[in-house]
Amino acid sequence: MEVAEALVDAGHHVVGVASPALRDGHSDESSALSWDRLRSWAFPRDVPWTDSKTLRARHLPDSVDIILAAHSHAFIGRETRARAKVAAIGYHPSLLPLHRGRDAIRWTIRDGDKAAGGTVYHLTERTDGGPIAAQEHVLVPRGSTARSLWREHLAPLGVHLLLRVVNDLAQGRRVEVPQDDELATWEPAMDSAPLFKPELIALPGSASDAVVSDSWALRTG
């Protein structure tokens, strides 16, 4: 939600959002208080919302310039990415190629890393492996937890980096720095199901799409 607000404040137009229907631990679909925060943000602004469980390329309007995934745990398929005229980008809370995977922050704390960071990268078929568009580091304060590191440092950094990259793309500046796979690390999820990537089991030549959560479709300018 903070990313959406920052983009709108900067003059970009959000043409659609996708997120889970309900907040974690809630089940009352009839109560707006149970809705996911991004869904609640979109409703009064007349921004089209789609449940991330059912989102496919056909749900994206023709006017999409950028697809943006803010720390999404879902895979965005190639057909969906192709709907974006300019770019499909995502934010990952680590200094990619380090700590690829959905529990990057928890592994950062577990490994006792002294430095962490955030990366905006171009979405590709390789999970967390696309070219880097922007990256910055932060020092990990003594006594940090995964929650405090995210809320106090990495989430605000994500807003900053995503806005910077979108602004650059709107001005025709495109940065793509390949990741060094020899330095890459991949940690498994600590308590979650494996990442859902149906394209890996699709029949040859097919172009199925996976769900996308916490995402925005933008028209720049």
Residue pairs with C-beta under 8 A, 6 or more apart in sequence:
1 37
1 38
1 40
1 41
2 155
2 159
3 68
3 70
3 158
3 159
3 162
3 163
3 216
4 14
4 17
4 38
4 41
4 42
4 216
5 41
6 159
6 162
6 163
7 14
7 68
7 162
7 163
7 166
7 216
7 218
8 14
10 163
10 166
10 167
11 221
12 166
12 170
12 218
12 219
12 220
12 221
13 218
13 219
13 220
13 221
14 42
14 45
14 47
14 216
14 217
14 218
15 47
15 48
15 61
15 63
15 64
15 217
15 218
15 219
16 47
16 48
16 49
16 50
16 59
16 60
16 61
16 64
16 216
16 217
17 38
17 39
17 41
17 42
17 47
17 48
17 49
17 50
17 215
17 216
17 217
18 49
18 50
18 51
18 52
18 55
18 59
18 212
18 213
18 214
18 215
19 36
19 37
19 38
19 39
19 49
19 51
19 52
19 213
19 214
19 215
20 36
20 39
20 51
20 52
20 53
20 213
21 29
21 35
21 36
21 39
21 51
21 53
22 28
22 29
22 34
22 35
22 36
23 34
23 35
23 36
23 37
26 34
27 34
28 34
32 40
32 43
35 43
38 49
38 214
39 49
41 47
42 48
42 49
43 49
48 61
50 59
52 74
52 211
52 212
52 213
52 214
52 215
53 211
54 211
55 80
55 209
55 211
55 212
55 215
56 79
56 80
56 209
57 77
57 79
57 80
57 82
57 83
57 209
60 67
60 80
60 83
60 84
60 217
61 217
63 219
64 83
64 84
64 85
64 217
64 218
64 219
65 84
65 85
65 86
65 87
65 169
65 218
65 219
65 220
66 84
66 86
66 87
66 88
66 89
66 166
66 169
66 216
66 217
66 218
66 220
67 76
67 80
67 81
67 83
67 84
67 87
67 88
67 89
67 123
67 212
67 215
67 216
67 217
67 218
68 88
68 89
68 90
68 162
68 166
68 215
68 216
68 217
68 218
69 76
69 88
69 89
69 90
69 91
69 123
69 212
69 213
69 214
69 215
70 90
70 91
70 158
70 162
70 214
70 215
70 216
71 90
71 91
71 92
71 93
71 155
71 158
71 214
72 90
72 212
72 213
72 214
72 215
73 102
73 192
73 195
73 213
74 195
74 196
74 210
74 211
74 212
74 213
75 127
75 195
75 196
75 197
75 199
75 210
75 211
75 212
76 88
76 90
76 123
76 209
76 210
76 212
76 215
77 198
77 199
77 207
77 208
77 209
77 210
78 125
78 199
78 207
78 209
79 207
79 208
79 209
80 88
80 209
80 212
81 88
81 123
84 217
86 169
86 220
87 122
87 133
87 169
87 174
88 122
88 123
89 120
89 121
89 122
89 123
89 133
89 162
89 165
89 166
90 120
90 121
90 123
90 130
91 118
91 119
91 120
91 158
91 161
91 162
92 100
92 104
92 118
92 119
92 121
92 128
93 104
93 105
93 116
93 117
93 118
93 150
93 154
93 155
93 157
93 158
94 100
94 104
94 105
94 108
94 116
94 117
94 118
94 119
95 115
95 116
95 117
95 118
95 119
95 135
95 137
96 119
96 121
96 128
96 129
96 132
96 135
96 179
96 184
97 128
97 129
97 179
97 180
97 181
97 183
97 184
97 185
98 183
98 184
98 185
99 107
99 108
99 185
99 187
100 127
100 128
100 129
100 184
100 185
100 186
100 187
101 107
101 127
101 128
101 186
101 187
101 188
101 189
102 189
102 192
102 195
103 187
103 188
103 189
103 190
103 192
104 187
105 116
105 146
105 149
105 150
105 154
106 146
106 190
107 187
107 190
108 116
108 140
108 146
108 149
109 140
109 144
109 145
109 146
109 149
113 140
114 139
114 140
115 137
115 138
115 139
115 140
116 137
116 138
116 139
116 140
116 149
116 153
116 154
117 135
117 136
117 137
117 138
117 154
117 157
118 135
118 136
118 138
118 154
118 157
118 158
118 161
119 132
119 134
119 135
119 161
120 132
120 133
120 134
120 135
120 158
120 161
120 162
120 164
120 165
121 128
121 129
121 130
121 131
121 132
121 133
121 179
122 130
122 131
122 132
122 133
122 176
123 130
124 130
124 131
125 199
127 195
127 197
129 179
129 181
129 184
130 179
131 176
131 177
131 178
131 179
132 175
132 176
132 177
132 178
132 179
133 165
133 168
133 174
133 175
133 176
133 177
134 161
134 164
134 165
134 175
135 161
136 157
136 160
136 161
138 153
138 154
138 157
140 149
141 148
141 149
141 153
165 175
166 218
166 220
168 174
168 175
169 220
170 220
170 221
189 195
196 210
196 211
197 210
198 208
198 209
198 210
199 207
199 208
199 209
199 210
202 208
